[in-house]
């Protein structure tokens, strides 16, 4: 699998190609063109001894020869007389001058290099250096000239690449070709020019680039920068971006991080690859290392937190967010921590964070909507409506978002406007047709509005998609029970238990309802007192015998088997606990107890009356 570079990343990569100083002497910024005398003195010190192989700079020699040309070359040699030591020395000088005839051009190129900036000046400089090489230079001088040509060609390529970054338009392909041709010439003149190989790789990362050329150029970067861990690490990253298989790519990213553990690009790239490979723990380790280097990097902080939450490591996510906020407070991180607090049921902490987010950015619709939902959970409809309206005012487009419609729906529920709530929830379901959670919320709203057949229709659609959806089975069973279809309800309850219910609250609810219908159904073939006691006992255990209606169910099971002593015992406890908790069904609990005291089992068949009033259309929704 290959990584596809983000176009914005390509631009970032290329913009790093700044004008290098490698082609300019270190002293070039200290002098202007007229400072020739000072320049010559510096050249004598810097260049003379090592570049020309003489004790005095060639520039000075050339100046002297113009004033008084040497005459020894005119002295003829005779065949009969061996050359004297002085004459032999003169011959050596002649040979040296012949092999170093381009030195004057090289010296002139060194001087011109100081101020050469425009493409025309740089091209002229390259021509002068090539002339020097063609005329002849010592081995050291030729090597210096070629490296100088290479550095200038690199500078020219960088300038061309800069045009490409700024928007090459129709010339983009031509500009890249020109830059690559110039870079190839540069590395031919200076095979050790690391920066040139880096730019070659980056240019081939652009669309329609050659992956093999990326790998070849990046490999050269890696080889040439063995003593420069930071540069070598960058080379590994470049090569990883165009590796042909996962194993090679992963090896390069590991090498990049090992070479330079502080290379943020390497860490980010490896984290991305690990996420794609479902190595969440490894990705989080890289992201946390990045955040430790730069606690102000909010995008990394957010990604790390999201992955920690996905792993169930919420405490780690909150601790990391707190560190990031301490280093660099921002509304985004406050909002993110508030959302996590809310998911953890810590509403006070969530409200505080949403308040801080809004203090930093009052026009933050997400925090406003989150705060509105918390207000609704506390029955504060007025505050919820105020935050909803403010969110829409600061960002009108948010009115059609799922979050805003959800808040509006819940406000309608709190205000008893169930048709309005149903229409809003319908909008959410239409926006998320495959999300069974919202479909179940709609089914429950239908039940609240006494439209059981609509609820059955909806839950059946869910079960057609997912036959083992326990929540849908429970909702449909409860609805069928309310309609008096006890056999179908029992079937759904039993299927839900068979499917497996891990959540204690959900399991106790299903067991209780199944036990109740098995004990109280008026239909003789459906009752089974012993099974009712079995299911009722487990439901009571799961709730620590602290739910009045579940104790009532257990009592009904014993009454069905004829054990009225146990029935009265548990029914009495149900009544006492119901009164203590101010349970809304205390009167029925008392009636059940009296029935058992009279030696009669309890029978119940609910009859839900269908609401026939037509639902409003979304256009008729009441303004909130």
C-alpha positions as semicolon CSV with decimal commas, in nm:
position;residue;x (nm);y (nm);z (nm)
1;X;0,000;0,000;0,000
2;X;0,134;0,343;-0,094
3;X;0,080;0,662;0,096
4;X;-0,083;0,928;-0,117
5;X;0,073;1,262;-0,024
6;X;-0,166;1,542;0,059
7;X;-0,133;1,822;-0,198
8;X;-0,082;2,071;0,081
9;X;0,201;1,857;0,213
10;X;0,373;1,870;-0,125
11;X;0,364;2,247;-0,112
12;X;0,502;2,246;0,238
13;X;0,781;2,016;0,133
14;X;0,881;2,235;-0,157
15;X;0,865;2,558;0,037
16;X;1,137;2,423;0,258
17;X;1,375;2,445;-0,036
18;X;1,538;2,770;0,059
19;X;1,830;2,924;-0,115
20;X;2,138;2,744;0,004
21;X;2,466;2,898;0,106
22;X;2,666;2,598;-0,009
23;X;2,744;2,764;-0,340
24;X;2,853;3,093;-0,183
25;X;3,170;3,145;0,024
26;X;3,102;3,204;0,393
27;X;3,229;3,560;0,358
28;X;3,005;3,653;0,065
29;X;2,753;3,842;0,276
30;X;3,023;4,062;0,429
31;X;3,144;4,227;0,109
32;X;3,013;4,432;-0,178
33;X;3,142;4,426;-0,531
34;X;3,382;4,725;-0,495
35;X;3,559;4,563;-0,200
36;X;3,790;4,382;-0,440
37;X;4,114;4,449;-0,259
38;X;3,979;4,310;0,065
39;X;3,832;4,020;-0,125
40;X;4,163;3,929;-0,281
41;X;4,329;3,919;0,057
42;X;4,061;3,687;0,193
43;X;4,078;3,466;-0,115
44;X;4,451;3,437;-0,061
45;X;4,396;3,302;0,285
46;X;4,089;3,088;0,222
47;X;4,156;2,956;-0,125
48;X;4,521;3,002;-0,210
49;X;4,700;2,726;-0,027
50;X;4,449;2,443;-0,061
51;X;4,286;2,524;-0,392
52;X;4,578;2,622;-0,608
53;X;4,857;2,424;-0,443
54;X;5,088;2,729;-0,411
55;X;5,192;2,949;-0,125
56;X;5,053;3,263;-0,290
57;X;4,709;3,309;-0,449
58;X;4,694;3,278;-0,825
59;X;4,499;3,603;-0,849
60;X;4,799;3,787;-0,713
61;X;5,029;3,599;-0,950
62;X;4,814;3,695;-1,247
63;X;4,823;4,060;-1,142
64;X;5,198;4,055;-1,115
65;X;5,243;3,887;-1,452
66;X;5,044;4,159;-1,619
67;X;5,294;4,419;-1,487
68;X;5,616;4,230;-1,571
69;X;5,571;3,921;-1,782
70;X;5,822;3,641;-1,728
71;X;6,096;3,617;-1,994
72;X;6,236;3,276;-1,912
73;X;6,003;3,108;-2,155
74;X;6,185;3,284;-2,443
75;X;6,525;3,119;-2,366
76;X;6,587;2,844;-2,623
77;X;6,721;2,510;-2,510
78;X;7,007;2,337;-2,694
79;X;7,039;1,969;-2,765
80;X;7,405;1,960;-2,675
81;X;7,377;2,124;-2,335
82;X;7,176;1,962;-2,056
83;X;6,916;2,187;-1,898
84;X;7,029;2,362;-1,583
85;X;6,833;2,339;-1,261
86;X;6,699;2,690;-1,327
87;X;6,585;2,596;-1,676
88;X;6,415;2,279;-1,549
89;X;6,221;2,490;-1,302
90;X;6,110;2,722;-1,582
91;X;5,980;2,424;-1,779
92;X;5,774;2,310;-1,478
93;X;5,616;2,653;-1,454
94;X;5,527;2,641;-1,824
95;X;5,358;2,302;-1,777
96;X;5,173;2,423;-1,472
97;X;5,047;2,730;-1,656
98;X;4,922;2,510;-1,941
99;X;4,727;2,281;-1,704
100;X;4,587;2,576;-1,511
101;X;4,486;2,803;-1,796
102;X;4,128;2,833;-1,671
103;X;4,228;2,966;-1,332
104;X;4,165;3,328;-1,427
105;X;3,805;3,240;-1,524
106;X;3,762;3,053;-1,196
107;X;3,894;3,349;-0,998
108;X;3,655;3,580;-1,179
109;X;3,367;3,339;-1,114
110;X;3,444;3,340;-0,741
111;X;3,419;3,720;-0,739
112;X;3,099;3,729;-0,946
113;X;2,938;3,464;-0,722
114;X;2,896;3,722;-0,447
115;X;2,630;3,925;-0,629
116;X;2,489;3,676;-0,880
117;X;2,118;3,634;-0,811
118;X;1,913;3,660;-1,127
119;X;1,876;3,360;-1,360
120;X;2,074;3,546;-1,626
121;X;2,361;3,618;-1,384
122;X;2,363;3,258;-1,259
123;X;2,363;3,119;-1,614
124;X;2,654;3,347;-1,703
125;X;2,836;3,228;-1,395
126;X;2,789;2,864;-1,493
127;X;2,922;2,946;-1,843
128;X;3,230;3,111;-1,692
129;X;3,297;2,813;-1,465
130;X;3,253;2,569;-1,753
131;X;3,498;2,780;-1,953
132;X;3,747;2,752;-1,668
133;X;3,714;2,374;-1,665
134;X;3,744;2,354;-2,045
135;X;4,062;2,566;-2,047
136;X;4,220;2,351;-1,782
137;X;4,250;2,353;-1,403
138;X;4,445;2,164;-1,143
139;X;4,266;1,860;-1,004
140;X;4,164;2,042;-0,685
141;X;4,053;2,354;-0,867
142;X;3,848;2,153;-1,116
143;X;3,673;1,970;-0,832
144;X;3,598;2,304;-0,667
145;X;3,464;2,450;-0,992
146;X;3,237;2,152;-1,058
147;X;3,096;2,167;-0,705
148;X;3,039;2,537;-0,753
149;X;2,852;2,467;-1,078
150;X;2,644;2,205;-0,898
151;X;2,548;2,444;-0,618
152;X;2,446;2,713;-0,867
153;X;2,239;2,462;-1,063
154;X;2,072;2,361;-0,737
155;X;1,990;2,725;-0,672
156;X;1,846;2,757;-1,021
157;X;1,633;2,443;-0,967
158;X;1,506;2,579;-0,637
159;X;1,400;2,901;-0,807
160;X;1,210;2,701;-1,072
161;X;1,048;2,488;-0,802
162;X;0,944;2,807;-0,626
163;X;0,753;2,914;-0,937
164;X;0,584;2,575;-0,936
165;X;0,473;2,624;-0,575
166;X;0,332;2,967;-0,646
167;X;0,105;2,816;-0,908
168;X;0,261;2,687;-1,224
169;X;-0,074;2,663;-1,397
170;X;-0,045;2,529;-1,748
171;X;0,334;2,545;-1,719
172;X;0,346;2,319;-1,412
173;X;0,460;2,009;-1,600
174;X;0,722;2,208;-1,796
175;X;0,851;2,376;-1,478
176;X;0,894;2,044;-1,302
177;X;1,082;1,902;-1,600
178;X;1,313;2,207;-1,609
179;X;1,379;2,176;-1,237
180;X;1,450;1,803;-1,261
181;X;1,680;1,847;-1,563
182;X;1,873;2,115;-1,376
183;X;1,898;1,896;-1,065
184;X;2,028;1,603;-1,266
185;X;2,299;1,829;-1,403
186;X;2,373;1,948;-1,049
187;X;2,433;1,600;-0,908
188;X;2,641;1,512;-1,211
189;X;2,872;1,800;-1,123
190;X;2,852;1,732;-0,749
191;X;2,745;1,373;-0,669
192;X;2,745;1,457;-0,297
193;X;2,485;1,735;-0,321
194;X;2,230;1,604;-0,067
195;X;1,993;1,898;-0,110
196;X;1,960;1,823;-0,481
197;X;1,857;1,463;-0,417
198;X;1,604;1,584;-0,159
199;X;1,443;1,817;-0,410
200;X;1,442;1,548;-0,681
201;X;1,250;1,319;-0,446
202;X;1,003;1,591;-0,349
203;X;0,934;1,690;-0,708
204;X;0,858;1,327;-0,792
205;X;0,615;1,313;-0,499
206;X;0,390;1,549;-0,693
207;X;0,106;1,398;-0,898
208;X;0,232;1,193;-1,195
209;X;0,574;1,167;-1,031
210;X;0,791;0,857;-1,064
211;X;0,786;0,644;-0,747
212;X;1,111;0,472;-0,841
213;X;1,284;0,809;-0,881
214;X;1,163;0,904;-0,532
215;X;1,313;0,586;-0,389
216;X;1,642;0,630;-0,575
217;X;1,687;0,994;-0,476
218;X;1,583;0,931;-0,114
219;X;1,828;0,642;-0,094
220;X;2,109;0,879;-0,199
221;X;2,000;1,122;0,074
222;X;2,018;0,839;0,329
223;X;2,361;0,727;0,209
224;X;2,511;1,077;0,194
225;X;2,384;1,191;0,533
226;X;2,517;0,915;0,755
227;X;2,675;1,182;0,977
228;X;2,362;1,400;0,980
229;X;2,081;1,212;1,163
230;X;1,819;1,480;1,101
231;X;1,875;1,483;0,724
232;X;1,900;1,105;0,710
233;X;1,572;1,073;0,898
234;X;1,408;1,299;0,640
235;X;1,545;1,077;0,365
236;X;1,386;0,770;0,521
237;X;1,051;0,950;0,538
238;X;1,074;1,052;0,172
239;X;1,149;0,695;0,069
240;X;0,871;0,556;0,289
241;X;0,615;0,769;0,106
242;X;0,675;0,573;-0,214
243;X;0,773;0,229;-0,093
244;X;0,611;-0,049;-0,291
245;X;0,508;-0,267;0,004
246;X;0,399;-0,224;0,364
247;X;0,698;-0,400;0,518
248;X;0,952;-0,178;0,341
249;X;0,753;0,134;0,424
250;X;0,727;0,041;0,791
251;X;1,099;-0,036;0,806
252;X;1,182;0,307;0,662
253;X;0,955;0,487;0,908
254;X;1,107;0,293;1,198
255;X;1,454;0,387;1,073
256;X;1,349;0,751;1,039
257;X;1,233;0,767;1,401
258;X;1,541;0,579;1,521
259;X;1,773;0,812;1,330
260;X;1,604;1,125;1,467
261;X;1,345;1,063;1,743
262;X;1,256;1,435;1,730
263;X;1,153;1,423;1,365
264;X;0,785;1,521;1,388
265;X;0,716;1,426;1,024
266;X;0,849;1,077;1,084
267;X;0,636;1,031;1,395
268;X;0,324;1,163;1,225
269;X;0,374;0,947;0,917
270;X;0,430;0,636;1,129
271;X;0,126;0,716;1,344
272;X;-0,088;0,743;1,029
273;X;0,041;0,411;0,896
274;X;-0,018;0,244;1,231
275;X;-0,375;0,377;1,242
276;X;-0,438;0,237;0,895
277;X;-0,304;-0,100;1,013
278;X;-0,525;-0,088;1,327
279;X;-0,215;-0,064;1,548
280;X;-0,390;0,191;1,766
281;X;-0,158;0,152;2,064
282;X;0,150;0,208;1,849
283;X;-0,010;0,512;1,685
284;X;-0,103;0,660;2,021
285;X;0,255;0,612;2,144
286;X;0,384;0,814;1,848
287;X;0,120;1,082;1,889
288;X;0,194;1,115;2,260
289;X;0,564;1,150;2,184
290;X;0,480;1,425;1,935
291;X;0,265;1,604;2,187
292;X;0,540;1,582;2,448
293;X;0,773;1,758;2,204
294;X;0,513;2,023;2,123
295;X;0,223;2,047;2,371
296;X;0,074;2,334;2,165
297;X;0,005;2,111;1,863
298;X;-0,373;2,099;1,890
299;X;-0,434;1,880;1,586
300;X;-0,204;1,611;1,726
301;X;-0,363;1,648;2,070
302;X;-0,711;1,599;1,925
303;X;-0,612;1,295;1,720
304;X;-0,434;1,138;2,018
305;X;-0,731;1,195;2,246
306;X;-0,972;1,045;1,994
307;X;-0,760;0,730;1,966
308;X;-0,726;0,699;2,344
309;X;-1,104;0,727;2,379
310;X;-1,151;0,460;2,111
311;X;-0,923;0,235;2,317
312;X;-1,131;0,298;2,627
313;X;-0,842;0,485;2,788
314;X;-1,054;0,784;2,884
315;X;-0,851;0,872;3,194
316;X;-0,535;0,890;2,981
317;X;-0,719;1,107;2,729
318;X;-0,835;1,350;2,997
319;X;-0,487;1,368;3,154
320;X;-0,331;1,438;2,815
321;X;-0,588;1,708;2,740
322;X;-0,521;1,873;3,075
323;X;-0,147;1,884;2,998
324;X;-0,212;2,030;2,653
325;X;-0,448;2,293;2,794
326;X;-0,196;2,392;3,057
327;X;0,063;2,443;2,783
328;X;-0,168;2,619;2,539
329;X;-0,533;2,690;2,633
330;X;-0,773;2,683;2,339
331;X;-1,147;2,668;2,288
332;X;-1,110;2,353;2,076
333;X;-0,937;2,155;2,349
334;X;-1,174;2,282;2,619
335;X;-1,466;2,176;2,400
336;X;-1,313;1,832;2,340
337;X;-1,252;1,776;2,710
338;X;-1,607;1,892;2,784
339;X;-1,747;1,635;2,541
340;X;-1,546;1,358;2,709
341;X;-1,653;1,473;3,054
342;X;-2,015;1,466;2,938
343;X;-1,976;1,113;2,799
344;X;-1,836;1,012;3,137
345;X;-2,139;1,158;3,313
346;X;-1,938;1,442;3,467
347;X;-2,181;1,715;3,371
348;X;-2,049;1,980;3,614
349;X;-1,696;1,950;3,472
350;X;-1,837;1,946;3,118
351;X;-2,037;2,265;3,179
352;X;-1,728;2,437;3,316
353;X;-1,523;2,345;3,007
354;X;-1,796;2,449;2,763
355;X;-1,815;2,779;2,950
356;X;-1,437;2,830;2,909
357;X;-1,460;2,742;2,541
358;X;-1,736;2,998;2,493
359;X;-1,543;3,259;2,691
360;X;-1,257;3,222;2,443
361;X;-1,484;3,191;2,139
362;X;-1,842;3,312;2,198
363;X;-1,940;3,208;1,845
364;X;-1,883;2,838;1,908
365;X;-2,208;2,662;1,808
366;X;-2,082;2,317;1,909
367;X;-2,024;2,420;2,271
368;X;-2,358;2,600;2,277
369;X;-2,543;2,289;2,159
370;X;-2,355;2,064;2,399
371;X;-2,443;2,294;2,686
372;X;-2,806;2,298;2,571
373;X;-2,826;1,919;2,594
374;X;-2,686;1,924;2,948
375;X;-2,946;2,185;3,044
376;X;-3,217;1,958;2,903
377;X;-3,092;1,663;3,106
378;X;-3,141;1,883;3,413
379;X;-3,488;1,996;3,311
380;X;-3,373;2,349;3,235
381;X;-3,563;2,396;2,909
382;X;-3,529;2,775;2,917
383;X;-3,146;2,765;2,915
384;X;-3,148;2,496;2,648
385;X;-3,367;2,706;2,419
386;X;-3,149;3,011;2,478
387;X;-2,831;2,822;2,379
388;X;-3,001;2,663;2,076
389;X;-3,120;3,000;1,948
390;X;-2,777;3,156;2,007
391;X;-2,603;2,873;1,819
392;X;-2,832;2,932;1,520
393;X;-2,783;3,308;1,543
394;X;-2,402;3,293;1,533
395;X;-2,404;3,023;1,264
396;X;-2,736;2,999;1,073
397;X;-2,626;2,686;0,888
398;X;-2,623;2,494;1,215
399;X;-3,004;2,500;1,222
400;X;-3,013;2,205;0,980
401;X;-2,745;2,005;1,161
402;X;-2,827;1,679;1,339
403;X;-2,704;1,828;1,668
404;X;-2,941;2,127;1,647
405;X;-3,239;1,919;1,537
406;X;-3,169;1,675;1,821
407;X;-3,175;1,958;2,078
408;X;-3,496;2,092;1,924
409;X;-3,645;1,743;1,941
410;X;-3,559;1,701;2,309
411;X;-3,703;2,045;2,388
412;X;-4,027;1,937;2,223
413;X;-4,030;1,618;2,434
414;X;-3,978;1,818;2,753
415;X;-4,261;2,052;2,654
416;X;-4,494;1,761;2,575
417;X;-4,507;1,833;2,202
418;X;-4,455;1,471;2,096
419;X;-4,571;1,516;1,731
420;X;-4,310;1,790;1,688
421;X;-4,047;1,568;1,850
422;X;-4,141;1,277;1,621
423;X;-4,107;1,491;1,310
424;X;-3,765;1,615;1,423
425;X;-3,647;1,263;1,504
426;X;-3,772;1,154;1,162
427;X;-3,539;1,413;1,007
428;X;-3,245;1,267;1,202
429;X;-3,335;0,911;1,094
430;X;-3,356;1,021;0,730
431;X;-3,010;1,179;0,761
432;X;-2,873;0,855;0,918
433;X;-3,073;0,574;0,754
434;X;-2,831;0,301;0,862
435;X;-2,800;0,416;1,225
436;X;-3,032;0,193;1,430
437;X;-2,982;0,403;1,744
438;X;-3,184;0,692;1,606
439;X;-3,447;0,460;1,461
440;X;-3,495;0,316;1,810
441;X;-3,529;0,665;1,955
442;X;-3,802;0,732;1,701
443;X;-3,974;0,403;1,792
444;X;-3,973;0,505;2,159
445;X;-4,125;0,842;2,070
446;X;-4,400;0,660;1,881
447;X;-4,467;0,457;2,195
448;X;-4,481;0,770;2,412
449;X;-4,730;0,920;2,167
450;X;-4,936;0,598;2,177
451;X;-4,860;0,490;1,821
452;X;-4,751;0,128;1,894
453;X;-4,803;-0,003;1,543
454;X;-4,564;0,257;1,403
455;X;-4,311;0,146;1,665
456;X;-4,354;-0,221;1,566
457;X;-4,314;-0,131;1,198
458;X;-3,991;0,056;1,271
459;X;-3,837;-0,206;1,503
460;X;-3,921;-0,479;1,252
461;X;-3,726;-0,287;0,985
462;X;-3,429;-0,272;1,223
463;X;-3,451;-0,646;1,297
464;X;-3,467;-0,724;0,926
465;X;-3,126;-0,558;0,899
466;X;-2,994;-0,691;1,229
467;X;-3,187;-0,990;1,371
468;X;-2,980;-0,989;1,693
469;X;-3,035;-0,625;1,784
470;X;-3,129;-0,674;2,150
471;X;-3,261;-0,319;2,197
472;X;-3,494;-0,358;1,899
473;X;-3,612;-0,698;2,028
474;X;-3,682;-0,548;2,371
475;X;-3,869;-0,249;2,228
476;X;-4,081;-0,463;1,996
477;X;-4,155;-0,711;2,275
478;X;-4,266;-0,433;2,511
479;X;-4,487;-0,291;2,237
480;X;-4,643;-0,631;2,159
481;X;-4,703;-0,683;2,531
482;X;-4,887;-0,351;2,545
483;X;-5,103;-0,460;2,251
484;X;-5,191;-0,788;2,422
485;X;-4,996;-1,010;2,182
486;X;-4,830;-1,200;2,468
487;X;-4,708;-1,498;2,263
488;X;-4,513;-1,275;2,020
489;X;-4,379;-1,069;2,311
490;X;-4,252;-1,382;2,492
491;X;-4,084;-1,498;2,170
492;X;-3,894;-1,166;2,133
493;X;-3,793;-1,158;2,502
494;X;-3,658;-1,515;2,485
495;X;-3,469;-1,440;2,163
496;X;-3,312;-1,132;2,324
497;X;-3,192;-1,340;2,622
498;X;-3,064;-1,615;2,391
499;X;-2,875;-1,357;2,184
500;X;-2,695;-1,243;2,498
501;X;-2,727;-0,928;2,703
502;X;-2,417;-0,811;2,888
503;X;-2,549;-0,483;3,023
504;X;-2,693;-0,556;3,373
505;X;-2,960;-0,285;3,352
506;X;-3,077;-0,398;3,008
507;X;-3,073;-0,767;3,107
508;X;-3,267;-0,709;3,431
509;X;-3,533;-0,518;3,236
510;X;-3,581;-0,793;2,980
511;X;-3,586;-1,067;3,247
512;X;-3,840;-0,874;3,455
513;X;-4,079;-0,818;3,166
514;X;-4,057;-1,181;3,054
515;X;-4,113;-1,302;3,412
516;X;-4,412;-1,070;3,446
517;X;-4,595;-1,193;3,135
518;X;-4,520;-1,558;3,227
519;X;-4,681;-1,498;3,568
520;X;-4,972;-1,267;3,487
521;X;-5,090;-1,338;3,130
522;X;-5,466;-1,414;3,116
523;X;-5,385;-1,674;2,848
524;X;-5,346;-2,002;3,035
525;X;-5,114;-2,180;2,787
526;X;-4,859;-1,898;2,811
527;X;-4,816;-1,888;3,190
528;X;-4,525;-2,066;3,356
529;X;-4,485;-1,977;3,724
530;X;-4,162;-2,168;3,781
531;X;-3,982;-1,999;3,488
532;X;-4,123;-1,667;3,605
533;X;-3,964;-1,717;3,949
534;X;-3,632;-1,813;3,784
535;X;-3,621;-1,501;3,563
536;X;-3,764;-1,274;3,834
537;X;-3,504;-1,386;4,090
538;X;-3,216;-1,311;3,851
539;X;-3,362;-0,968;3,769
540;X;-3,393;-0,890;4,142
541;X;-3,034;-1,001;4,205
542;X;-2,904;-0,783;3,920
543;X;-3,073;-0,480;4,085
544;X;-2,972;-0,570;4,443
545;X;-3,341;-0,621;4,537
546;X;-3,390;-0,242;4,531
547;X;-3,643;-0,203;4,249
548;X;-4,008;-0,214;4,368
549;X;-4,154;-0,325;4,034
550;X;-3,904;-0,613;4,005
551;X;-3,987;-0,737;4,356
552;X;-4,352;-0,714;4,250
553;X;-4,276;-0,941;3,953
554;X;-4,106;-1,196;4,180
555;X;-4,415;-1,194;4,402
556;X;-4,638;-1,254;4,097
557;X;-4,431;-1,560;4,004
558;X;-4,470;-1,717;4,348
559;X;-4,844;-1,641;4,343
560;X;-4,874;-1,820;4,006
561;X;-4,722;-2,135;4,161
562;X;-4,961;-2,110;4,459
563;X;-4,692;-2,010;4,709
564;X;-4,878;-1,712;4,853
565;X;-4,659;-1,683;5,163
566;X;-4,359;-1,598;4,944
567;X;-4,580;-1,385;4,719
568;X;-4,699;-1,179;5,020
569;X;-4,340;-1,152;5,150
570;X;-4,203;-1,004;4,829
571;X;-4,512;-0,798;4,753
572;X;-4,494;-0,640;5,099
573;X;-4,130;-0,545;5,038
574;X;-4,229;-0,400;4,700
575;X;-4,497;-0,181;4,858
576;X;-4,268;-0,063;5,141
577;X;-3,985;0,022;4,899
578;X;-4,230;0,186;4,660
579;X;-4,361;0,415;4,931
580;X;-4,007;0,498;5,041
581;X;-3,903;0,587;4,687
582;X;-4,238;0,752;4,607
583;X;-4,285;0,511;4,319
584;X;-4,550;0,618;4,067
585;X;-4,719;0,274;4,079
586;X;-4,760;0,239;4,454
587;X;-5,139;0,204;4,424
588;X;-5,110;-0,094;4,189
589;X;-4,845;-0,250;4,414
590;X;-5,089;-0,226;4,704
591;X;-5,368;-0,385;4,495
592;X;-5,136;-0,675;4,404
593;X;-5,053;-0,732;4,772
594;X;-5,423;-0,742;4,864
595;X;-5,487;-0,994;4,586
596;X;-5,219;-1,228;4,726
597;X;-5,352;-1,183;5,077
598;X;-5,688;-1,296;4,937
599;X;-5,518;-1,601;4,784
600;X;-5,560;-1,483;4,425
601;X;-5,282;-1,464;4,161
602;X;-5,250;-1,146;3,960
603;X;-5,373;-1,125;3,601
604;X;-5,303;-0,838;3,367
605;X;-5,356;-0,766;3,001
606;X;-5,261;-0,419;2,887
607;X;-5,459;-0,256;2,611
608;X;-5,281;0,034;2,443
609;X;-5,522;0,264;2,264
610;X;-5,388;0,374;1,928
611;X;-5,346;0,752;1,877
612;X;-5,532;0,829;1,555
613;X;-5,448;1,200;1,538
614;X;-5,244;1,271;1,220
615;X;-4,886;1,381;1,274
616;X;-4,781;1,731;1,175
617;X;-4,550;1,774;0,879
618;X;-4,203;1,926;0,942
619;X;-4,329;2,253;0,792
620;X;-4,590;2,274;1,069
621;X;-4,341;2,238;1,353
622;X;-4,396;2,478;1,641
623;X;-4,119;2,733;1,675
624;X;-3,892;2,676;1,972
